[in-house]
Amino acid sequence: MDRFKQMESFVAVATLGSLSAAARAEGVAPAMIGRRIDALEARLGVKLLVRSTRKLSLTAEGRTFLEEAQRILRDLEDTEGLVSQGSRRPSGPLRVSAPAGFGRRHVAPLLPEFIRAHPELQVTLDLSDRLVDLIQERFDCAVRIGDLVDSGLVGMRLADNRRVVVASPAYLQVHGKPRQPADLARHNCLSFGTRGNQARGWLFRVKGQTVAQKVSGTLECSDGSVLHEWTLQGHGLSWRSLWEVRQDLDSGRLVTVLDDYAAPPNGIFAIVPERKHLPLRVKVFVQWLRKAYAREDHWA
């Protein structure tokens, strides 16, 4: 028991960045965390952490031990979950990350009903467009949109995500409609910075092949909501997900262009750490999202 407590405290300190943060997470005094770390280092005979008044860092041995300790603790959690899922309900904390815009519209509204169905869970939702590190930041699940990179994580597809090029009627009246992807070179294209899937360009299907069309313009932003608003205001064309602009298309505030060249949809995924057996709390959450997204009225 002492060994596991020492290991858990070490992982908490290494991932949260300080003794005080780990102590708050465990509900104990920082001195208790310090004694556990000291005992762990004494038992192993190596220094794992370098502590000063202003910062904390891992030694080479500490980085190696952290990776193995996280694996051992995940395996323990998985083993306990495997034998107990049939006899208990999902419970405990569930930490979820999602993109800001998508999370506000299509994750957060589902959580109150999810909690009513599973009252023994406590959900923390982190909305951010940055790619969180699930293992280091101790997230149970992340919702992500677009092509998955080979990161050692597992992606479970929740739904398709179709993207369209849109503009306001006022913009098109002044500048005309692009007829083919190459025409975008003559238009002001509102770009989502240089990160993620748009870094390669906007994707189109041309002569049976998916191609990336580089675009440029006078405005770019890392916040999709800002790009959406600029598009509504008539400042240029943008390449947006259908879930974001569907209502604007239905009302006529925006119109699509280049529909004949639309690329195949990419995916909306639930991302979890590589593991054989998902904890029950994660499994029921992913199933809840998948069921909700399968309803057409959800997207309408």
Helices and strands as residue ranges (DSSP letters): H 2-16, H 19-26, H 30-44, E 49-51, E 56-58, H 60-84, E 92-98, H 100-106, G 108-110, H 111-117, E 121-127, E 141-145, E 153-161, E 163-167, H 169-175, G 181-186, E 189-190, G 196-200, E 202-206, E 209-213, H 224-232, E 237-241, H 242-251, E 255-257, G 259-261, E 266-273, H 280-293, H 296-299
